[in-house]
Amino acid sequence: MKLKADSKSLVRFVFLMYKVRSELEKNSGTQFDPEIAACMISIMDEDTEYKLHE
């Protein structure tokens, strides 16, 4: 399912990914294993077409 750029669902997804990325960065080394956090951030950064949303 492809979403339009102005879709509310896509906006919510992007905001959620921003929040998740912030939590991973903030808690890397304490709450999250630094290697796993870095891997997750890398995956999120590579998902420029927001395919994780699907």
LOZA-879452 format. One line per 2 residues: number of its first residue (from 1); for each residue x, y, z of N, C-alpha, C, O, CB. Coordinates in pm, whole numbers. Glycine has a CB too. Layout:
NUM = X Y Z X Y Z X Y Z X Y Z X Y Z; ...;
// end
This chain:
1 = 84 -118 0 0 0 0 89 124 0 169 143 92 -96 0 122; 76 205 -98 152 330 -105 68 441 -45 -53 449 -70 192 364 -252;
3 = 130 527 34 61 639 95 99 768 25 212 784 -20 92 648 244; 6 858 17 36 989 -39 123 1067 59 117 1044 180 -95 1068 -71;
5 = 204 1157 7 295 1235 91 220 1317 194 274 1346 301 382 1326 6; 97 1356 164 21 1440 257 -72 1357 347 -156 1413 418 -60 1542 180;
7 = -57 1229 343 -142 1141 423 -115 1160 572 0 1170 615 -118 995 382; -222 1166 651 -207 1178 797 -135 1057 854 -59 1068 950 -344 1195 864;
9 = -161 942 795 -96 820 842 55 828 823 131 788 912 -151 698 768; 99 879 711 242 893 686 304 994 781 415 973 831 267 935 541;
11 = 235 1101 807 286 1203 901 302 1143 1039 404 1165 1105 190 1325 906; 203 1067 1083 213 1001 1215 330 903 1217 403 895 1316 82 927 1248;
13 = 347 828 1108 456 731 1101 591 800 1111 678 756 1186 447 649 972; 609 907 1035 736 979 1037 763 1035 1176 876 1028 1225 736 1093 933;
15 = 661 1089 1241 678 1142 1376 716 1029 1472 804 1046 1556 549 1212 1424; 649 915 1460 680 801 1545 823 756 1525 893 727 1622 582 685 1518;
17 = 869 749 1401 1005 707 1373 1105 806 1432 1211 766 1480 1027 692 1222; 1072 935 1427 1158 1037 1488 1169 1012 1639 1278 1020 1696 1102 1180 1460;
19 = 1054 983 1703 1055 958 1848 1134 832 1882 1211 831 1978 911 945 1900; 1116 728 1804 1189 603 1827 1338 626 1811 1418 581 1893 1140 492 1731;
21 = 1377 698 1705 1519 727 1679 1578 806 1796 1689 779 1841 1536 805 1546; 1503 904 1846 1549 985 1959 1571 900 2083 1670 918 2154 1449 1097 1988;
23 = 1479 808 2110 1492 720 2226 1612 628 2212 1685 604 2308 1364 638 2245; 1632 575 2091 1748 488 2069 1878 564 2092 1970 513 2156 1745 430 1926;
25 = 1885 686 2039 2006 766 2057 2028 802 2204 2139 792 2256 1999 894 1973; 1922 844 2270 1932 890 2409 1969 777 2504 2045 798 2599 1799 953 2452;
27 = 1917 657 2479 1936 547 2573 2033 440 2525 2043 333 2585 1805 483 2600; 2106 468 2417 2208 375 2370 2317 363 2476 2373 463 2521 2268 422 2233;
29 = 2344 240 2515 2447 217 2616 2392 204 2756 2461 157 2846 2547 329 2613; 2267 245 2776 2205 227 2908 2087 131 2895 2092 18 2945 2158 364 2967;
31 = 1982 173 2829 1864 88 2812 1881 -7 2693 1828 -118 2694 1738 174 2793; 1954 38 2590 1972 -40 2468 2119 -71 2444 2206 13 2470 1913 33 2348;
33 = 2146 -191 2394 2282 -227 2353 2325 -130 2243 2253 -112 2145 2288 -376 2303; 2442 -67 2258 2485 34 2160 2495 -18 2017 2463 54 1923 2618 88 2202;
35 = 2539 -143 2000 2551 -200 1866 2414 -221 1803 2395 -193 1684 2627 -332 1870; 2319 -269 1880 2184 -292 1830 2115 -159 1800 2048 -145 1698 2101 -374 1932;
37 = 2133 -62 1890 2074 70 1867 2129 132 1739 2054 189 1661 2102 163 1988; 2260 122 1719 2321 177 1597 2268 107 1473 2245 171 1370 2474 165 1604;
39 = 2249 -23 1482 2194 -99 1370 2051 -55 1338 2016 -36 1222 2198 -251 1401; 1971 -40 1441 1831 3 1420 1826 144 1361 1747 170 1270 1754 0 1554;
41 = 1909 234 1409 1913 370 1356 1955 367 1210 1900 440 1127 2010 458 1438; 2052 283 1177 2098 270 1039 1985 221 949 1966 273 839 2218 174 1030;
43 = 1911 121 994 1797 69 916 1694 179 895 1641 195 785 1733 -53 988; 1665 253 1000 1566 362 989 1615 469 892 1536 523 814 1538 423 1128;
45 = 1744 502 897 1800 605 809 1796 561 663 1780 645 574 1943 637 850; 1811 433 637 1810 381 500 1669 373 442 1653 363 321 1875 244 496;
47 = 1569 378 526 1429 363 482 1373 498 436 1279 551 495 1342 306 597; 1431 552 329 1390 684 280 1253 683 212 1191 788 197 1493 738 184;
49 = 1206 564 172 1074 553 108 968 507 207 854 480 169 1080 456 -11; 1004 499 334 913 459 442 849 323 418 730 304 443 804 564 459;
51 = 930 229 369 879 94 345 856 19 477 781 -79 480 977 15 256; 920 64 586 894 1 716 749 18 757 696 -60 835 985 59 824;
53 = 686 121 703 545 148 734 457 35 681 354 2 740 501 284 675; 497 -24 569 417 -131 508 435 -252 588 377 -356 557 455 -157 362;
// end
